[in-house]
Amino acid sequence: MTSLLEFWQSRHRSTKQVVITLFVIFLLTLTASLVQSDFGNVDVQRVVLVSHDGNTLVGKIYRPITATSSSPAPAALLLHGLNNDKDTEAPTAIELSRRGIVAMTLDELNHGDSAAAGDVLGTSDDPSLGAISAFDYLAQLDFVQAINIGLVGHSMGGYSANATAASRPSHKAIVFQAFGPLNLTTHSYFNNYLQIWDKYEESAMMTRASWVAEGETMITYNVQQAGETLASPVYDTTYGSFADGSAQRYALIDSTHPGGTWKAATMTEVVAWLEQALMGKSAASAYDDASSHVYYIKEGLMLLALVLSLLALVPLVNRLLDLDYFSEITQETPTLIFYEGRSWWKAASLNALLGGVTFVFLPFIGVLLFSAINAFLPIFPLLIGNGFMFWFVINAIICHFFYRRWRHTHTDISAASIGAVSRDNPDFDRIIGRSLVLVFVAFVFLYAMTAILQWLFPVELRYMWSFIRVLQPARFLAFLIYLIPIGYFFLMNGGVFLFGQARAQAGAESIPELLRWWLLNSYNMLSVIALVFLLEYLPMILLGTAPLLGGILGVFWLLGIFLMQIIPEFLVLFLLMTIFFRRTGRIYVGSFIATIIVSWVLSNGAFL
């Protein structure tokens, strides 16, 4: 084990490790791109169009090579949910296109690479967030059957699909990938309506039994109004006829809200429904064909590529630290421990409790607060990002307050013993400045790699949700703006406290010891947040209770979903921070790199 760590950190091998890692990332990305294109049977292209209101819209077209001007194919417009982007619907696009259906995924307004225009939940001129314009664009393509286009929308994308269906009655089918059954008297303009109905819906402010009963009541009403005979159970049955557009189906899926875009059962339902509505297949043939999937291979490969991309920073930073220019930013790893045994567990648990409890309500307050502030002073443009920024800053202020009190009773402790540099140190500017230069080089490396991969292959370093990608100018500016408040958190909570005041006892230089330290650090920062996640989902799934956040506490129900991304992301970041602290003996490199990655990820979210 020790020799393995020495191999990873060895000076003369760091360059080789970077090169080998880049080569593996290239192979993973290439393979993922081939899976996405069905090994050349589907042409995937980024498209830019102008909406009817003059706003720039960006999407991707997945065109089966059999779809030509002489042999046009049916098509589907796929619309993502809040704080996501076009590639969130890539799994559905992959499965549809390899079966002969042209698929278009869209960055809706205020999302992805499309323009920021008006209210993220619907502009006054375009409640479809650009989807109507994308529908018309799709219909005029010479390889698309203009009268044979379906709509698919997840969460917020469902609202966009709804607005598009109302405006474009020529749509051939409409699929909602989240929430519960809709009233078809109110939505009489729907043609061939499929509702993916999540059994474990985070937005449901009721028990599962009540949620299902409410949906069954609506299904019963819709079916009876159509003059159809009810099945038992009323869901998972197709009513009506595809020929006249009256087909309706309600698929109750063992899934949470985000599962509408990636759960296998959901994918089967969506693909089978569109094959019936757009291609005229029988139910038996469609469901048999739709039951095999490859999208998860592409997603899994890109997850590996993403993780390796972040881990590639380790040998890169090691190599940079071997240069004379950067050698001054390192010191021996501090050995002075301030909390041991039970006192450490108490300090770590209190810190984790503070972060977990405040996470339940501070992000929601931050979203509301900065939405109001932005109306007068539009400095912080990110809707959900503002919520997380508020949580970061308030926790950093609390940490800073208690740190100052702690220093008043520990006046004999040097800055070096907590992995920092005193302002009185004559080398302060040089150490901080060169740490920033090193992290800037690491960022340029990661960003350049991301840009090259996106240029070579129409895929991103992500897993289901957006992670790191090339930022258009407005988002890059947002990335720079959010660096300061996020950096405050990672310097205080993830630096001074985690690796200074509450630094766990470090052992020998070995992989097991590194993992032990990482797990202790993760407990220190994430344990109660993870507990909030478990309390949100385990009772709801196992006992059928109402969701904790939205149903019981009445707070921001989307937080549970965000934790699906945040917890794994932070686990990787704390691993990197642990490695970099062990390598430099100081808090700066790890804190700065974590700041950059978190700000980068948040900058991909929805604009106000």
BELUR-V844744 format. One record per residue. N is the residue number from 1. PHI is phi in whole degrees, 0 to 359 (none if undefined). NEAR is the number of other C-alpha atoms within 10 Angstrom. D_FIRST is the distance of its C-alpha to the first C-alpha in whole Angstrom. Layout:
BEGIN
N,PHI,NEAR,D_FIRST  N,PHI,NEAR,D_FIRST
END
This chain:
BEGIN
1,none,11,0  2,298,13,4  3,295,12,5  4,295,11,5  5,295,14,7  6,297,14,9  7,298,14,10  8,294,15,11  9,259,19,13  10,295,17,14  11,300,17,18  12,285,11,19  13,252,15,17  14,300,22,18  15,297,16,21  16,297,13,20  17,297,20,18  18,297,19,21  19,296,14,23  20,297,13,21  21,297,19,20  22,298,17,24  23,295,12,25  24,295,15,23  25,300,24,25  26,300,18,28  27,296,14,28  28,298,20,27  29,292,27,30  30,300,20,32  31,296,18,32  32,298,26,32  33,296,22,35  34,294,17,37  35,297,22,36  36,300,30,38  37,269,21,41  38,53,18,41  39,54,13,40  40,96,13,43  41,275,18,46  42,230,24,45  43,265,17,46  44,250,24,44  45,226,14,46  46,283,13,46  47,233,13,49  48,236,14,51  49,222,15,54  50,248,16,57  51,288,21,58  52,298,14,61  53,265,11,61  54,89,9,60  55,268,16,56  56,284,19,53  57,239,26,51  58,236,25,48  59,212,24,47  60,230,21,46  61,252,21,48  62,255,27,46  63,253,28,49  64,301,24,49  65,294,17,51  66,284,16,53  67,274,22,55  68,227,14,57  69,296,12,60  70,273,9,62  71,219,11,60  72,294,17,59  73,239,23,57  74,295,25,56  75,216,33,54  76,219,30,52  77,259,25,51  78,250,31,48  79,237,34,48  80,276,28,45  81,269,25,45  82,301,20,44  83,70,22,42  84,250,22,41  85,211,28,42  86,302,25,43  87,285,26,39  88,295,25,39  89,265,27,42  90,301,26,40  91,304,23,39  92,294,26,43  93,297,28,44  94,298,25,42  95,290,23,43  96,288,25,47  97,293,29,47  98,285,22,45  99,252,16,48  100,99,21,51  101,255,29,51  102,293,30,51  103,238,31,49  104,237,29,49  105,260,28,46  106,233,33,47  107,281,28,46  108,293,32,49  109,308,31,50  110,74,27,48  111,228,28,45  112,56,28,43  113,265,24,45  114,283,24,48  115,292,22,51  116,270,21,51  117,212,20,54  118,70,17,56  119,277,15,54  120,300,20,51  121,266,18,52  122,133,19,55  123,282,14,58  124,297,11,61  125,269,11,62  126,217,21,59  127,293,21,58  128,272,28,56  129,55,35,54  130,96,31,54  131,293,29,54  132,298,23,58  133,296,20,58  134,293,26,55  135,299,25,57  136,293,15,60  137,298,14,58  138,298,22,56  139,293,19,60  140,269,11,61  141,291,13,58  142,288,15,60  143,261,22,58  144,244,24,58  145,283,20,60  146,299,21,62  147,260,13,63  148,224,18,60  149,238,26,57  150,253,27,55  151,239,29,54  152,227,25,50  153,221,24,49  154,252,27,46  155,55,20,47  156,304,24,49  157,298,27,49  158,294,24,51  159,295,20,54  160,294,27,54  161,295,30,54  162,300,24,57  163,297,18,59  164,291,25,59  165,298,25,60  166,295,16,63  167,273,13,64  168,235,15,63  169,295,12,65  170,284,16,64  171,303,23,61  172,267,27,60  173,199,28,57  174,219,29,55  175,234,27,52  176,252,28,51  177,263,32,47  178,195,29,47  179,70,23,49  180,250,25,52  181,303,25,55  182,260,16,58  183,282,12,62  184,278,18,63  185,284,12,66  186,293,8,65  187,252,13,63  188,292,10,66  189,277,18,65  190,290,25,62  191,248,26,62  192,50,27,60  193,264,29,57  194,245,24,54  195,247,23,52  196,280,29,49  197,244,28,49  198,287,25,45  199,292,24,45  200,249,26,43  201,274,27,45  202,296,27,43  203,280,19,47  204,286,20,49  205,265,20,50  206,200,21,51  207,292,19,49  208,298,20,48  209,300,13,52  210,291,15,54  211,299,19,52  212,292,20,52  213,297,12,56  214,298,14,57  215,295,21,56  216,297,18,58  217,298,12,61  218,292,17,60  219,298,23,60  220,303,17,63  221,299,16,65  222,300,20,64  223,292,19,64  224,294,12,68  225,297,11,69  226,276,16,68  227,75,11,70  228,264,12,67  229,271,12,67  230,288,16,64  231,268,13,61  232,229,8,59  233,289,8,57  234,286,19,58  235,267,21,55  236,58,17,53  237,225,13,57  238,267,19,58  239,248,23,62  240,77,18,64  241,230,13,64  242,291,20,62  243,297,13,66  244,256,10,67  245,82,17,64  246,266,16,64  247,299,20,61  248,215,26,59  249,209,24,56  250,231,24,54  251,261,23,50  252,276,20,49  253,251,20,45  254,287,15,42  255,210,21,41  256,268,20,40  257,305,22,42  258,290,23,39  259,296,21,39  260,297,26,42  261,254,23,41  262,219,20,38  263,290,16,38  264,299,19,39  265,297,18,42  266,296,24,43  267,299,25,43  268,299,20,45  269,297,25,48  270,296,26,48  271,295,23,48  272,297,25,50  273,295,31,53  274,287,29,53  275,295,24,53  276,289,20,56  277,286,26,58  278,260,22,57  279,245,17,57  280,75,13,60  281,286,16,57  282,286,14,58  283,299,14,56  284,298,11,55  285,293,12,54  286,294,20,52  287,291,19,50  288,294,12,49  289,289,16,48  290,279,23,46  291,278,14,44  292,255,12,41  293,228,15,39  294,234,14,37  295,302,20,36  296,293,17,33  297,293,15,31  298,298,23,32  299,296,23,31  300,295,16,28  301,296,22,27  302,288,25,28  303,296,19,26  304,298,17,23  305,296,25,25  306,297,22,25  307,298,16,21  308,296,15,20  309,298,22,23  310,289,14,22  311,292,17,18  312,297,22,20  313,294,21,21  314,295,21,17  315,294,22,17  316,297,21,21  317,296,22,21  318,303,20,19  319,293,20,21  320,295,20,24  321,292,20,23  322,284,14,23  323,284,11,26  324,302,8,29  325,301,11,31  326,261,18,28  327,298,14,26  328,288,15,29  329,276,22,27  330,258,18,24  331,211,15,24  332,298,13,22  333,301,17,20  334,303,19,23  335,249,15,22  336,289,14,26  337,250,17,25  338,261,15,29  339,230,17,28  340,228,14,26  341,58,9,26  342,297,9,29  343,296,12,30  344,293,19,27  345,299,17,27  346,294,15,31  347,297,17,31  348,295,26,28  349,293,18,30  350,295,15,33  351,297,23,32  352,297,20,31  353,296,19,34  354,300,17,36  355,296,23,34  356,290,20,34  357,293,13,38  358,291,15,39  359,294,21,37  360,293,21,40  361,234,18,43  362,296,22,42  363,300,23,41  364,295,21,45  365,298,18,47  366,298,20,45  367,299,21,46  368,293,16,50  369,297,14,50  370,283,25,49  371,295,21,51  372,290,12,54  373,297,12,53  374,296,16,52  375,295,10,56  376,250,9,57  377,224,11,54  378,283,13,52  379,263,13,49  380,256,18,46  381,271,24,47  382,268,28,44  383,297,24,45  384,285,26,42  385,302,27,40  386,295,25,43  387,296,22,42  388,290,20,38  389,301,26,39  390,299,22,41  391,296,24,39  392,301,23,36  393,294,19,39  394,297,16,40  395,294,22,37  396,293,22,36  397,296,15,40  398,298,13,39  399,298,18,36  400,298,19,38  401,300,11,41  402,288,13,38  403,294,16,36  404,298,11,40  405,295,10,41  406,296,12,38  407,293,13,38  408,295,10,42  409,260,9,40  410,228,10,37  411,291,8,39  412,273,8,37  413,275,11,34  414,277,13,33  415,298,16,32  416,298,18,29  417,288,20,28  418,250,26,28  419,80,26,26  420,246,22,30  421,233,21,32  422,289,12,36  423,297,10,39  424,282,8,40  425,292,11,38  426,299,10,39  427,264,14,36  428,305,14,36  429,299,12,37  430,292,14,35  431,293,20,32  432,295,16,33  433,298,13,35  434,286,17,32  435,296,23,29  436,295,16,32  437,297,14,32  438,300,22,28  439,293,23,28  440,297,15,31  441,298,15,30  442,297,19,27  443,295,16,30  444,300,12,32  445,301,16,29  446,292,18,28  447,291,17,32  448,296,13,33  449,298,18,30  450,299,19,32  451,295,17,35  452,295,12,35  453,296,20,33  454,293,16,36  455,287,12,38  456,284,12,37  457,228,19,37  458,280,19,39  459,225,22,36  460,235,26,34  461,282,25,30  462,197,21,30  463,218,21,30  464,68,21,34  465,253,21,34  466,294,22,35  467,232,20,32  468,242,23,32  469,204,22,35  470,294,21,37  471,259,18,39  472,289,13,43  473,309,10,45  474,296,14,46  475,285,23,42  476,294,15,41  477,296,13,43  478,298,22,42  479,305,22,39  480,293,13,40  481,296,16,42  482,279,24,39  483,300,18,37  484,293,15,38  485,295,18,38  486,290,24,35  487,298,24,34  488,302,21,35  489,295,24,33  490,286,26,30  491,285,24,31  492,277,23,32  493,288,27,30  494,270,25,27  495,238,28,27  496,302,25,29  497,282,23,29  498,295,26,25  499,251,27,24  500,243,24,27  501,303,22,29  502,252,25,27  503,294,26,23  504,287,24,21  505,296,17,19  506,268,15,16  507,254,12,14  508,292,9,11  509,286,14,9  510,209,15,6  511,298,15,6  512,302,14,7  513,291,16,10  514,298,19,11  515,295,14,12  516,298,16,13  517,295,21,15  518,299,22,16  519,295,17,18  520,295,19,20  521,296,24,21  522,294,22,22  523,299,19,24  524,303,27,25  525,256,26,27  526,239,25,27  527,300,21,27  528,284,21,31  529,298,24,32  530,297,18,30  531,295,13,32  532,301,20,35  533,299,21,34  534,295,14,33  535,291,15,37  536,288,24,38  537,256,24,37  538,298,14,37  539,298,14,40  540,296,21,42  541,279,18,40  542,275,8,40  543,247,11,43  544,79,18,45  545,286,21,46  546,292,27,47  547,303,28,44  548,297,25,43  549,288,24,43  550,278,20,46  551,274,19,48  552,263,14,47  553,274,14,47  554,68,12,48  555,251,17,46  556,292,19,45  557,292,22,44  558,291,17,41  559,300,22,39  560,300,23,37  561,293,16,37  562,299,15,35  563,295,16,33  564,299,14,31  565,265,15,30  566,295,17,30  567,298,17,27  568,298,10,25  569,301,16,26  570,289,17,25  571,299,18,22  572,294,17,20  573,296,23,22  574,290,23,21  575,295,20,17  576,298,22,18  577,296,27,20  578,296,23,17  579,298,18,15  580,290,22,19  581,291,23,20  582,299,21,16  583,281,20,17  584,255,22,21  585,75,23,22  586,227,29,24  587,274,29,25  588,286,27,27  589,299,28,25  590,296,27,23  591,295,29,27  592,293,23,29  593,294,24,26  594,299,24,27  595,300,23,30  596,297,20,31  597,293,20,29  598,294,22,31  599,297,25,34  600,298,24,34  601,296,18,33  602,298,24,36  603,291,30,38  604,279,28,38  605,279,23,40  606,290,25,44  607,280,26,46  608,296,24,49
END
